[in-house]
Amino acid sequence: MTVTTRRRTPAVALAAAAALALTLGACSSNSGSSTASRTAAAAPSEAAAPVTASDAPMSDQPFGTACAAVPKDGAGSFTGMAKDPVATAASNNPLLSTLVTAVKQAGLVDTLNSAQNITVFAPTNDAFDKIPKATLDAVLADKDKLAKLLTYHVVPQRLAPTDLTGAHKTLETGNLTVTGATPDFTVNNSAQVLCGNVRTANATVYIVDTVLMPAA
């Protein structure tokens, strides 16, 4: 029996070693396959991640604290203003009624409505209230001075927020200068943009808190 046991032990050992090698190989193969499957399964999910509304660039949206005062619907809302040329759109916005009166007084309604791709810095009613009444009445009574004042608020090209900073020549022919970055812009070191990037059919509007004064 002792001789027989000695002869069979190497064979048994070799068989056991071979079985162990096959088992380890199979485990290694299955593990790699499982890892690859998990990686492949995860990839489509990551690639298909949707773009949400919050990912939309700010340059495509109105911005600023005063935007909350713009009507939510109707002709004076952002959607309504986008359908009309700028003078008509402004007439439907309760923040800009004094500006609209001045535009009519200067005979600029058709000029602004027929212009293409312009930028308008639109003073609010409160901005006009900052001007002493006697001074404002005198300007409103002088059509040429009023037209000069109002056309200084118009740049003959559409300016997106990303293009706003810098010096820009106006329809009045003078330059105005914008500093800052979205959402905090200042015009001529005096007027703050309260609600910007408001689209109309032919213009981009930046509502400001101060009337801009051209050089004398």
BALUM-554411 format. One record per residue (C-alpha): residue number from 1; y, z, x. Coordinates in nm, 2 decimals, decimal comma, always signed. Layout:
<k = NUM; y = Y; z = Z; x = X> .
...
***
This chain:
<k = 1; y = +0,00; z = +0,00; x = +0,00> .
<k = 2; y = +0,24; z = +0,08; x = +0,28> .
<k = 3; y = +0,19; z = -0,27; x = +0,43> .
<k = 4; y = +0,24; z = -0,44; x = +0,10> .
<k = 5; y = +0,57; z = -0,25; x = +0,03> .
<k = 6; y = +0,71; z = -0,34; x = +0,36> .
<k = 7; y = +0,65; z = -0,71; x = +0,31> .
<k = 8; y = +0,81; z = -0,72; x = -0,04> .
<k = 9; y = +1,13; z = -0,51; x = +0,03> .
<k = 10; y = +1,32; z = -0,80; x = +0,20> .
<k = 11; y = +1,24; z = -1,03; x = -0,08> .
<k = 12; y = +1,36; z = -0,78; x = -0,34> .
<k = 13; y = +1,67; z = -0,71; x = -0,14> .
<k = 14; y = +1,75; z = -1,08; x = -0,11> .
<k = 15; y = +1,70; z = -1,13; x = -0,48> .
<k = 16; y = +1,92; z = -0,84; x = -0,57> .
<k = 17; y = +2,19; z = -0,97; x = -0,33> .
<k = 18; y = +2,18; z = -1,32; x = -0,48> .
<k = 19; y = +2,21; z = -1,17; x = -0,83> .
<k = 20; y = +2,50; z = -0,96; x = -0,73> .
<k = 21; y = +2,68; z = -1,26; x = -0,58> .
<k = 22; y = +2,63; z = -1,46; x = -0,89> .
<k = 23; y = +2,76; z = -1,18; x = -1,11> .
<k = 24; y = +3,07; z = -1,14; x = -0,89> .
<k = 25; y = +3,14; z = -1,51; x = -0,89> .
<k = 26; y = +3,11; z = -1,53; x = -1,27> .
<k = 27; y = +3,35; z = -1,23; x = -1,31> .
<k = 28; y = +3,60; z = -1,39; x = -1,07> .
<k = 29; y = +3,59; z = -1,72; x = -1,25> .
<k = 30; y = +3,63; z = -1,56; x = -1,59> .
<k = 31; y = +3,92; z = -1,34; x = -1,47> .
<k = 32; y = +4,10; z = -1,65; x = -1,33> .
<k = 33; y = +4,04; z = -1,84; x = -1,65> .
<k = 34; y = +4,16; z = -1,56; x = -1,86> .
<k = 35; y = +4,48; z = -1,52; x = -1,66> .
<k = 36; y = +4,55; z = -1,89; x = -1,67> .
<k = 37; y = +4,50; z = -1,89; x = -2,05> .
<k = 38; y = +4,74; z = -1,60; x = -2,09> .
<k = 39; y = +5,00; z = -1,78; x = -1,88> .
<k = 40; y = +4,96; z = -2,11; x = -2,06> .
<k = 41; y = +4,98; z = -1,93; x = -2,40> .
<k = 42; y = +5,30; z = -1,75; x = -2,30> .
<k = 43; y = +5,48; z = -2,06; x = -2,17> .
<k = 44; y = +5,53; z = -2,25; x = -2,50> .
<k = 45; y = +5,67; z = -1,94; x = -2,67> .
<k = 46; y = +5,93; z = -1,90; x = -2,40> .
<k = 47; y = +6,02; z = -2,27; x = -2,40> .
<k = 48; y = +6,06; z = -2,26; x = -2,78> .
<k = 49; y = +6,31; z = -1,97; x = -2,79> .
<k = 50; y = +6,58; z = -2,07; x = -3,05> .
<k = 51; y = +6,95; z = -2,08; x = -2,97> .
<k = 52; y = +7,13; z = -1,84; x = -3,20> .
<k = 53; y = +7,48; z = -1,86; x = -3,34> .
<k = 54; y = +7,59; z = -1,59; x = -3,09> .
<k = 55; y = +7,50; z = -1,83; x = -2,81> .
<k = 56; y = +7,76; z = -2,08; x = -2,93> .
<k = 57; y = +8,05; z = -2,13; x = -2,69> .
<k = 58; y = +8,37; z = -1,94; x = -2,78> .
<k = 59; y = +8,57; z = -2,26; x = -2,72> .
<k = 60; y = +8,43; z = -2,39; x = -3,05> .
<k = 61; y = +8,55; z = -2,10; x = -3,26> .
<k = 62; y = +8,88; z = -1,95; x = -3,37> .
<k = 63; y = +8,96; z = -1,63; x = -3,19> .
<k = 64; y = +9,21; z = -1,34; x = -3,21> .
<k = 65; y = +9,29; z = -1,03; x = -3,41> .
<k = 66; y = +9,51; z = -1,21; x = -3,66> .
<k = 67; y = +9,22; z = -1,45; x = -3,76> .
<k = 68; y = +9,10; z = -1,18; x = -4,00> .
<k = 69; y = +9,42; z = -1,24; x = -4,21> .
<k = 70; y = +9,33; z = -1,60; x = -4,26> .
<k = 71; y = +9,19; z = -1,66; x = -4,61> .
<k = 72; y = +8,81; z = -1,67; x = -4,62> .
<k = 73; y = +8,79; z = -1,97; x = -4,85> .
<k = 74; y = +9,01; z = -2,23; x = -5,02> .
<k = 75; y = +9,27; z = -2,47; x = -4,86> .
<k = 76; y = +9,42; z = -2,20; x = -4,64> .
<k = 77; y = +9,08; z = -2,10; x = -4,48> .
<k = 78; y = +8,96; z = -2,23; x = -4,15> .
<k = 79; y = +8,73; z = -2,47; x = -4,33> .
<k = 80; y = +9,01; z = -2,59; x = -4,57> .
<k = 81; y = +9,27; z = -2,63; x = -4,29> .
<k = 82; y = +9,02; z = -2,85; x = -4,09> .
<k = 83; y = +9,03; z = -3,11; x = -4,37> .
<k = 84; y = +9,41; z = -3,15; x = -4,38> .
<k = 85; y = +9,67; z = -3,27; x = -4,13> .
<k = 86; y = +9,86; z = -2,99; x = -3,96> .
<k = 87; y = +10,18; z = -2,96; x = -4,17> .
<k = 88; y = +9,98; z = -2,97; x = -4,49> .
<k = 89; y = +9,72; z = -2,72; x = -4,35> .
<k = 90; y = +10,00; z = -2,48; x = -4,24> .
<k = 91; y = +10,15; z = -2,50; x = -4,59> .
<k = 92; y = +9,83; z = -2,35; x = -4,73> .
<k = 93; y = +9,83; z = -2,06; x = -4,48> .
<k = 94; y = +10,02; z = -1,75; x = -4,60> .
<k = 95; y = +10,09; z = -1,65; x = -4,24> .
<k = 96; y = +10,30; z = -1,96; x = -4,18> .
<k = 97; y = +10,53; z = -2,00; x = -4,48> .
<k = 98; y = +10,85; z = -1,96; x = -4,29> .
<k = 99; y = +10,74; z = -2,22; x = -4,03> .
<k = 100; y = +10,66; z = -2,46; x = -4,31> .
<k = 101; y = +11,00; z = -2,42; x = -4,46> .
<k = 102; y = +11,16; z = -2,49; x = -4,13> .
<k = 103; y = +10,94; z = -2,80; x = -4,08> .
<k = 104; y = +11,05; z = -2,93; x = -4,42> .
<k = 105; y = +11,41; z = -2,85; x = -4,34> .
<k = 106; y = +11,39; z = -3,05; x = -4,01> .
<k = 107; y = +11,23; z = -3,35; x = -4,18> .
<k = 108; y = +10,92; z = -3,32; x = -3,96> .
<k = 109; y = +10,64; z = -3,31; x = -4,22> .
<k = 110; y = +10,55; z = -3,68; x = -4,19> .
<k = 111; y = +10,60; z = -3,67; x = -3,81> .
<k = 112; y = +10,35; z = -3,39; x = -3,76> .
<k = 113; y = +10,10; z = -3,51; x = -4,02> .
<k = 114; y = +10,08; z = -3,86; x = -3,88> .
<k = 115; y = +10,06; z = -3,75; x = -3,51> .
<k = 116; y = +9,72; z = -3,77; x = -3,35> .
<k = 117; y = +9,55; z = -3,51; x = -3,13> .
<k = 118; y = +9,83; z = -3,26; x = -3,09> .
<k = 119; y = +9,85; z = -2,89; x = -3,02> .
<k = 120; y = +10,08; z = -2,67; x = -3,22> .
<k = 121; y = +10,20; z = -2,32; x = -3,13> .
<k = 122; y = +10,27; z = -2,19; x = -3,48> .
<k = 123; y = +10,50; z = -1,88; x = -3,51> .
<k = 124; y = +10,41; z = -1,64; x = -3,79> .
<k = 125; y = +10,65; z = -1,52; x = -4,06> .
<k = 126; y = +10,70; z = -1,20; x = -3,86> .
<k = 127; y = +10,79; z = -1,40; x = -3,55> .
<k = 128; y = +11,08; z = -1,56; x = -3,73> .
<k = 129; y = +11,18; z = -1,22; x = -3,86> .
<k = 130; y = +11,24; z = -1,11; x = -3,50> .
<k = 131; y = +11,53; z = -1,36; x = -3,48> .
<k = 132; y = +11,86; z = -1,21; x = -3,61> .
<k = 133; y = +11,93; z = -1,35; x = -3,96> .
<k = 134; y = +12,26; z = -1,50; x = -3,87> .
<k = 135; y = +12,11; z = -1,69; x = -3,58> .
<k = 136; y = +11,81; z = -1,81; x = -3,78> .
<k = 137; y = +12,04; z = -1,92; x = -4,07> .
<k = 138; y = +12,25; z = -2,12; x = -3,82> .
<k = 139; y = +11,95; z = -2,29; x = -3,67> .
<k = 140; y = +11,81; z = -2,37; x = -4,01> .
<k = 141; y = +12,14; z = -2,52; x = -4,11> .
<k = 142; y = +12,15; z = -2,75; x = -3,81> .
<k = 143; y = +11,88; z = -3,02; x = -3,84> .
<k = 144; y = +11,91; z = -3,14; x = -3,48> .
<k = 145; y = +11,88; z = -2,79; x = -3,33> .
<k = 146; y = +11,60; z = -2,71; x = -3,57> .
<k = 147; y = +11,40; z = -3,02; x = -3,48> .
<k = 148; y = +11,45; z = -2,95; x = -3,11> .
<k = 149; y = +11,32; z = -2,59; x = -3,16> .
<k = 150; y = +11,02; z = -2,70; x = -3,36> .
<k = 151; y = +10,91; z = -2,99; x = -3,14> .
<k = 152; y = +10,92; z = -2,75; x = -2,85> .
<k = 153; y = +10,62; z = -2,59; x = -3,01> .
<k = 154; y = +10,42; z = -2,91; x = -3,01> .
<k = 155; y = +10,22; z = -3,05; x = -2,72> .
<k = 156; y = +10,11; z = -3,42; x = -2,75> .
<k = 157; y = +9,74; z = -3,35; x = -2,68> .
<k = 158; y = +9,47; z = -3,13; x = -2,81> .
<k = 159; y = +9,42; z = -2,82; x = -2,59> .
<k = 160; y = +9,10; z = -2,63; x = -2,61> .
<k = 161; y = +9,10; z = -2,27; x = -2,50> .
<k = 162; y = +8,95; z = -2,38; x = -2,17> .
<k = 163; y = +9,25; z = -2,61; x = -2,11> .
<k = 164; y = +9,52; z = -2,38; x = -2,24> .
<k = 165; y = +9,63; z = -2,20; x = -1,92> .
<k = 166; y = +9,90; z = -2,39; x = -1,73> .
<k = 167; y = +10,22; z = -2,58; x = -1,79> .
<k = 168; y = +10,24; z = -2,83; x = -2,07> .
<k = 169; y = +10,51; z = -3,09; x = -2,16> .
<k = 170; y = +10,61; z = -3,07; x = -2,52> .
<k = 171; y = +10,74; z = -3,32; x = -2,78> .
<k = 172; y = +11,09; z = -3,18; x = -2,71> .
<k = 173; y = +11,03; z = -3,29; x = -2,35> .
<k = 174; y = +11,06; z = -2,94; x = -2,20> .
<k = 175; y = +10,77; z = -2,75; x = -2,05> .
<k = 176; y = +10,60; z = -2,44; x = -2,18> .
<k = 177; y = +10,36; z = -2,22; x = -1,98> .
<k = 178; y = +10,05; z = -2,05; x = -2,09> .
<k = 179; y = +9,89; z = -1,76; x = -1,89> .
<k = 180; y = +9,57; z = -1,56; x = -1,95> .
<k = 181; y = +9,23; z = -1,64; x = -2,07> .
<k = 182; y = +9,03; z = -1,62; x = -2,40> .
<k = 183; y = +9,11; z = -1,42; x = -2,61> .
<k = 184; y = +9,43; z = -1,30; x = -2,44> .
<k = 185; y = +9,68; z = -1,58; x = -2,39> .
<k = 186; y = +10,06; z = -1,54; x = -2,34> .
<k = 187; y = +10,31; z = -1,83; x = -2,38> .
<k = 188; y = +10,63; z = -1,83; x = -2,17> .
<k = 189; y = +10,57; z = -1,47; x = -2,08> .
<k = 190; y = +10,68; z = -1,36; x = -2,43> .
<k = 191; y = +10,46; z = -1,49; x = -2,71> .
<k = 192; y = +10,11; z = -1,36; x = -2,77> .
<k = 193; y = +9,84; z = -1,58; x = -2,92> .
<k = 194; y = +9,73; z = -1,39; x = -3,23> .
<k = 195; y = +9,48; z = -1,64; x = -3,37> .
<k = 196; y = +9,38; z = -1,94; x = -3,16> .
<k = 197; y = +9,17; z = -2,26; x = -3,17> .
<k = 198; y = +9,24; z = -2,32; x = -3,54> .
<k = 199; y = +9,14; z = -2,68; x = -3,61> .
<k = 200; y = +9,32; z = -2,91; x = -3,85> .
<k = 201; y = +9,24; z = -3,28; x = -3,91> .
<k = 202; y = +9,48; z = -3,39; x = -3,64> .
<k = 203; y = +9,57; z = -3,08; x = -3,44> .
<k = 204; y = +9,46; z = -2,76; x = -3,27> .
<k = 205; y = +9,67; z = -2,46; x = -3,37> .
<k = 206; y = +9,75; z = -2,14; x = -3,18> .
<k = 207; y = +9,93; z = -1,89; x = -3,40> .
<k = 208; y = +10,18; z = -1,69; x = -3,20> .
<k = 209; y = +10,39; z = -1,37; x = -3,26> .
<k = 210; y = +10,72; z = -1,50; x = -3,12> .
<k = 211; y = +10,93; z = -1,81; x = -3,17> .
<k = 212; y = +10,94; z = -2,01; x = -2,85> .
<k = 213; y = +11,29; z = -2,11; x = -2,73> .
<k = 214; y = +11,35; z = -2,43; x = -2,53> .
<k = 215; y = +11,59; z = -2,44; x = -2,25> .
<k = 216; y = +11,95; z = -2,48; x = -2,36> .
***
